[in-house]
Amino acid sequence: MKKYVSAMAALFSTVSVCAMAQSYPDKAITMIVPFSAGGPTDTVARLTAEAMSQELGQQVVVQNVGGAGGTLGAGQAAQAAPDGYTILVHHIGMSTAPTLYANLPYDAVESFEPIGLVTNAPMTIIGRKDMAEGSLQELVAAIKADPQAYTLANAGVGAASHLCSMLFMSAIDTEMTTVPYQGNGPIMTDLLGGHIDLTCDQTTNTTQPILDGQVKAYAVTTPGRVGQLPDVPTATEAGLDDFVITVWHGVYAPKGIEPQVRDALVAALQKGLTHEKLVQRFTDLGTAPVTQADATPQALQTQLASQIEFWRPFIERAGLAGGQ
């Protein structure tokens, strides 16, 4: 009798799970962004959320949970119920956190179910609009002559702007005065106000200020020039050999999500990335959605694993491993 009851309980449990998966989603979905509102990852997330909402038939609501280089928001997402109603959009910082932080509240690989990549955004080296140096070559020469005369802002340890800044200082073999902020939004405000000199930020956050003449653009960090910024040279063209970095973004769900629910999210992401409005907005921001082949769990899983290994030795050489 006990075996019969156990078997029936297991059967009903399976039927219940399948029914839930088939009705998914029947309420709003929370998309956690582990950075402040107004920053580049927030912009990517909100465009993605809007497109996925249309495909899922339910609102995808962005929730900003900033702090600790993105680890607070990622930790909250990892601890959420794996029912498909909480998802995470994170960028390249997902791959650097395992080396940067000694006691992460999650495992970057094991705590999440990858849904797919979203975009690979170029970065730009920009300065306040009244900078005297007109080119990257002139800027590098001036920095080398007096490194402490220039401030280089970043959005905190592990942020994309921090990684780009480290690569820049390494490429010119010069340490500068760095200024950490709590997010890219405040950096842009202070840059426009002339309170800081330089930063390295994603095109999703800098394209319009560059086009409007609000900041001075010195270089993009891609192998080729960015279509929306044809007059801005690549860092390589400007004399920094092999200075290439893009900020990839991905969508994740908590580990343990039902396959049918995961597949619904994957399908919504893939279709959403083809929406004309999203494609145009991404183009306006100097980036583009990934191909359908990359908007998959497998592609994001591979990207994350390879990037963890890529950044680990660099972070260790900089003396930052486990120091956060």
N, C-alpha and C positions, 0 to 999 in steps of 0.2 A: 504493500500500500504506500509506504514511504517513497519507494522508487517511482511509483506512479505519480504521486503528488509532485515530486521533484521534477519529473519529466514534463508534467503539465505546466509547472511554474516556469521552467526554462522555455517551453514553447510559447507561453503567453508573453514572456519577456522579449523573445525574439520578434513576435508579431507586433508588440508595442513599439519596439525600436524601429522596425520596418515602416510602420504606420507613421511614426514621427518623421522619419526621413523622407517619406513620400509627400508629406504635407509641408515640408520645409520650403521656404520660410513662411511662418504665419504671424510674424511680428517684426518690429524693427531690429536691425543688426547694428551693433556698436563696432566701429572701426577705430581702434586705438592708434594714435600717432604719438610716439614717445618724445616729442619735441614741442616747443611752444607754437602757438598759432601765429600765422603770418610768415613762417619760415618756408624754405624750399620744399622740404618733405611734406609739410602741411599742405602746400599748394598741390603737389602731386597726389596726395591722398584724397583731397576734396574733389578733384576732377575724377579720380578713379571711383570714389564712393558714389558720385552722381551717376556715372555710367553703369555701375553695378546695380544701383537701385532700380534703374529702368529695366534691367534684365531680370532681376529677382522679383520685381513686383512689390517690394517692401523697401522702406527707407533704410539706407545705410548712413548712420549718424556718426560723424567724426567726433572723437573725444581726445583732446590733447592732454597727455599725462607726461609733462616734461620733467627733467631733472636727472642728475647723475649720468650724463652722456647717453641718455636714451634707455638706461637699464631699468629705471623705475617703471616706465610704461610697458616695456617688454616683459618685466617680471609680473606685472598685473595681468597682462594678456596670457602669460603662461599658466597662471593660477586660475584662470576663468574656466567655467564649465565647457567641456569640449562638445558643445551642441550646435556650433555654427553661428551662434548669436553674438560672439565676440571674435573679432579678427584683428590682426595687427598689420600695419604698414611700417616697415623699417627700411633703412638704407644700408650702405656699406658698413656702418657701425656695428651691425649684427655680427660681422666677421672679425672685427677688432676687439670687441668686448671680452671674448674668452681669454685673450692674452693681457689686456689692459687691467682687468679687474680680478682680484684674488678670490673674492667671495660673491660671485654672481648669484642672484636668487633664482636662476634658471640655467638650463643647459641649452646653448644656442642651437645645437643640433637635435638633441633628444627631447626637448620640451615642446617642440612645435611640429606641426604638419605643414610642409610647404605647399602653397597654392600655386604661385607662379611669379615670375618677374614682371615688372611693370615698365620700367624705362631705365636707360643709362644716360644720365644727365652730364653734359660737359661741365667743367668748372672754369671760372675766369679769375684772373688776377686783376683786381681793380683798386683804384685809389680815389681819394677825394678829388673833385673836379679841378681844383686850383693847384694841383701838384705841378711843380716846375718841370719835372722830368717828362719828356714827351714820348719816350719809347722805353721798352723793357731794358734794352741795353744801357740807356742812360740811368734808369732807375737802379739797376744792379750796381753800376759803377758808383753811384752816389751812396748806396747802402754800404758797400764795401769800404768806402772812405770814412763813413761815420755811422756805424750800425745802430748806435743807440739814439740817433736822431729821428728814427722812423718807428712808428708803432704798427704792429701787425696783429689784427684782431682775429679771434677764433671763437667758435660757439661752445668751447669747453673740450676737455680731454676726450678723445674718441670721436668727436664730431667730424664730419667730412671736411669742414674748413680747417680743423686742427691737423688732420692728416695731410691736407694739401699744403698747409703752412710748413709742416715739418719737411715735406718733400722739397719745397721751395728753398728753405734755409739750407738743406743738405745740398741741393743742386748748385747754389751759389757759394757754398762752403762758408757761410757767415751766420752767426747767431744774432737775432734782432730782439728788440723789446716786444714781447708778445702780451696781448691783453685778452684774457678770457672773458666771455660773456655767457649769459644764460639764454642762448638762442641767437639765430641769425637776424631776426626782426630788429632787436635793439642795436645790433651791429650796423645794419643799414641806416637806421635813424641817426646814429652818431657819425657815420661816414658822410651822410648828406649834410649833417650839421658842421662838418669840419673838425670834429673832436678826435678823430683817429685818422691815420694815414692810409692804411692798406688792409685788405682782406682777400681771401680766396673763397669764392662762393659759387654755388651752382647757377647755371644760366637760367634756371626756373625762377631765380630770385633777382638776377642782375640784368637780364636782357632789356627790360623796359627802362630801368634807370640809365643804362648805357645809351640806348637809342634816344632817350630824352636829354642826354647831355648832363645828367645829374651826377655822374661819376666818370672817372677816366679809366678806360679799359686798356690794359697792357698786353694781355695774352689770353688765349683759350688753351685748355689743357688736353685737347684732342689731337690725333694724328693729322687731321685736316681741318680747315676752317669751318666754322659753324654758319649755316645758311642764313640765319637771321642777323649775323654779325660779320658780314663779308670783309669788312675793313679791319677787323681785329686779327692780328697774326697769331699763329700757334706759338706755344712756348718754344718749340723746337726751331721754328723759323726765326724767333727772336734770340736764339743763341743758347737755349737750355736744352741740350741733347737728351732725348728720351724722357722728357718731362711730360708724362702722359698719365692722367687719372680721370676716371669718370665715376660718377656716383650712381650705383645701381640701387634700385628700390624693388622690394618684393612684398608679397602678401603672404601672411602666415595665419594658421589657426592653432589653437591648443592641441597638444597630442591627445589622441584617442577619439578624434572626430570620426563619425560614421562615414564609410566610403561614399555612400550616396549623397550625403551632405557636402562632403569635400568636392565631389564631382560637380555638384550644383554651383559651388563657389568658383571652381575652375572654369566652368562654362560661362558663368556671368562675367568673369574677368576677361576671358578670351574675346567674347562678343563685345564687351564694353570697350575694349581697347581699339575696336574698329569703328566706334561711333565718330561720325564726322566732326561733331563739336569737340570731342576730346582730342582727336588728331590735330585739329586746327589750333586748339589752345596749346597743346604741347609744342607744336611748330612755332607758334608765337613766342614761346618761352625758350626756344633754342634747343629743344630736344625732340624725341619721338617715342611712341610706344614701341615695345619690343615686338618681334615677330610672333606669330601664333605658336611656333615651335618653342619659343622661350617663355611663353606665358603658361608654363606647365610646372607641376610639382618636381618633375625630374630635373628640369633645367635650373630651377632655383636651388634644389638640393646640391647639384653639382657646383653651381656658382658659389654657394656658401662654403662648402668644404674646401674648394680650391683657394678662395680668398682668405680663409682662416690661416692656411699654410703660407700664403703669399705675404701677409702682413706680420706674422709672428716674428720672423727674424729681424724685420725692420724695427718693430716696437722694442724688441729685446736690445738691439744695438743702441736705441735711444734711451735706454735705462728706464723705460716706462712699464715694463712687464710686471703685473701684479702689484703695482704701486697705488692703485685706486681703491 
